[in-house]
């Protein structure tokens, strides 16, 4: 009996399995790092927006106190 086709299919399956394992081992940490970086960037952007909003309100209050006739839109 000739078992070459069965061995070829088995070794091909093993090769694909090892390839998938390597891809997941390399890609999963990268995806995790990208997710964490995205969350950190989002938090920093939110903090900056809050700071800008606070400064904008402060400037509006200063203008209102300096010139009571002026009304911003």
Buried (B, 14 or more C-beta within 10 A) or exposed (E): EEEEEEEEEEEEEEEEEEEEEEEEEEEEEEEEEEEEEEEEEEEEEEEEEEEEEEEEEEEEEEEEEEEEEEEEE
